[in-house]
Amino acid sequence: MPKLNLNVVPMPQQDPSARIHNFDEVALGYTPEMAREEVSRCIQCKNRPCVEGCPVGIDIPVFLNALRSGDLPGAAEVLYAANSFPAICGRVCPQETQCQARCTLNKRQAPVQIGRLERFVADWAREQKWRRAGVAPATGHRVAIVGAGPAGLCAAADLAKLGHSATIFEALHKPGGVLAYGIPSFRLPRDVIQAEVDEVRQLGVEIRTDWVIGKTATIDELLDEGYEAVFVATGAGLPMFLHCPGENLNGVYSANEFLTRVNLMGASRFPEYDTPIRVPRRVGVVGGGNVAMDAVRSSLRLGAEEAYIVYRRSEKEMPARHEEYEHAKEEGVRFLLLTNPVRILGDEKGNVVGMECLRMELGEPDERGRRRPIPVKGSEFVVELDAVIVALGTSPNPLVRRATPDLRAGAHGTIVADPATGRTAKPRVWAGGDAVTGAATVILAMGEGRQAAADIDRFLRGQGPAEWPGVDLERVSHAVAATA
Amino acid sequence: MLDIEAPAVARKALPGQFVVLRVDERGERIPVTVADYDRAAGTVTVVVMAVGTTTRKLAMLEEGDALPTFVGPLGNPTHVDKFGTVVCIGGGVGTAMTYPVARAMREAGNEVVTIAGWRNQGLIFWEDRLREVSDELIVCTDDGSCGRKGVVTNPLQEMLEAGRRVDLVIAIGPAIMMKFVSLTTKPHGVKTVVSLNPIMIDGTGMCGGCRVEVGGETKFACVDGPEFDGHLVDWDLLFQRQRSYLDQERQSLALFEQHVCRIDGKPATAPTAP
């Protein structure tokens, strides 16, 4: 019996000492040899648990098998059948909690590195200009999509492939949503996003930038102007703050603002680009998620000498992808764990000079099973800083909701939508992605976009009931209760 | 002063709202208050003072040039109602933004007194238009070269002290002017609305850069404003945050001026961003 290969093929990456001075991609991608070696680790088990771990249900064993036999077009075909943007997902999905968490190999060794292989095949497809399946004959149906982020782009691509005319309305001047303004280029190069957006345009999707739905036009106006269905995918763009003293001092940023200045506006190349940023010397980033890691690592690349993550729980509870955490450590980020900010200190001109923090200890698990941090009395201490970046999460933007009173609002500013179809309480309006779920992952948003597109297609073809069966609130609340 | 062809924005614009614009592919996003709009022609008028890189670039545009971004209308429109006597106060380019507000207040049946202040006579514009929409127009200049000599708060103070009934004051202009208008009206208990102009990026509530404190609460000027109760605004915080990028603004402008000199008074055309 041949012996299983126990070793994961490591991802080649830029050396930490070099990469903290540039915004180029950290993970360089597998070579064909590396991909061949890694894919050979898949044992093609019968129960295929990895597929269940994938939010969009990629047929992973078939994909890996095609790759193993050297059939790259075949492998790409399988990927693109379930996922419009594998080059993005291969880079930013939390595979360690999804497909790879379920891999049978976990019982004895490390899982197959499915994400890296997904990226390998997607990059091959992009470089080879491999074309995915064509577009169905035009149906004449028109759909408006609000927001050109992962959910909106995904829905638009699916609708276009089905022959519908899809128009995306995007508030910012560049499509991509959080991919463009939030995720830094060292994790997701801009040309990868551009290629995916171009691909969506080639399917016939029109993307109108600089359109704020809720302001430039309302959803009712879109419906009146001949769009038969509207999909709201406005994401979760409203930053949360600490609500502690000193939060409005100069040098205190939301992670959204900091990252938008760098990623969308090119502030790392100021003054060549007009948008400025205060380059921090000593920065404290509050939070323990991927966005916090993105902000702290961006600060280093801008030239910060010392960069801290300030997180109130321990390493174990940190929500960031393991890889991002490891990369941050390699780059010299310092972690003030079990630490909670109390107030931000400023000088007489209103500039940040430090942050007072409290040590925490972990108590009993909360309702989500994470141990609750409890302040340690008398443990106050001050960290000297000239910038504080708040990365505590985001909630859905209220603009569309405020302008559309008949869209039912859920908890924390979300829009209520049927989890099975994406239908909202308002006829002919669907919603999905972070706008419905609250801030989640790129892949979940894509899955919601895909699901809504499928239901919009059914609706446009006149399948199903003629009356608008909008969101069944009772069922939604049952579903929510079941998952809570 | 620029008339921008933007039918979608012109169709929805209301007094008190703003747009966010970019001048070129490497440009900054800046908020600019709408000065006027022509729904039939599909145009929006904005007025800027050429003081920073973006506004200097804007001032150099010629008829027929295009802006890559001109998005809006953003923010909440002015609350227009029949209040009685409304005093509209504009300072500098802010007087342009006062115009649609005064017009709307007049149309709603108010007695409108407009007080418009400029540094000197040479900077005055739209005096006739303001007069047209006001029952009374008081022009002030810092140097007395036109109208009354002095600041806009002088005639306001006189009105209030003379016991003239004022139901609402709306001030649009430099933050320092709006602060002093608010200080002037406060002892008289006259409701005062101000249009705040902090630094912003997206204008849709996404960055939080435009945080202001009103009545002890943090608000986003872009989605909660831009108009707030002037008596509740933390003015010092607004001034402090407006100065966030003073050094960078100087650096950017110096670079821009180098470019302009080098190529014969025309700004460099930025190549398309990657």
Interface residues (C-beta under 8 A of the other chain):
Chain A: A171 L172 H173 Y181 R190 D191 T209 D210 W211 V212 K215 T216 A217 G237 L238 P239 F241 H243 E247 N248 L249 N250 G251 Y253 S254 N256 E257 T260 R261 M265 G266 F270 P271 E272 Y273 D274 T275 P276 I277 R278 K349 G350 N397 P398 L399
Chain B: A8 V9 K12 R22 R26 G27 E28 R29 T53 T54 P68 T69 F70 V71 G72 P73 L74 I201 D202 T204 G205 M206 C207 G208 G209 R211 E213 T218 V223 L237 Q240 R241 R243 S244 Y245 Q248 E249 Q251 S252 L255 A273 P274
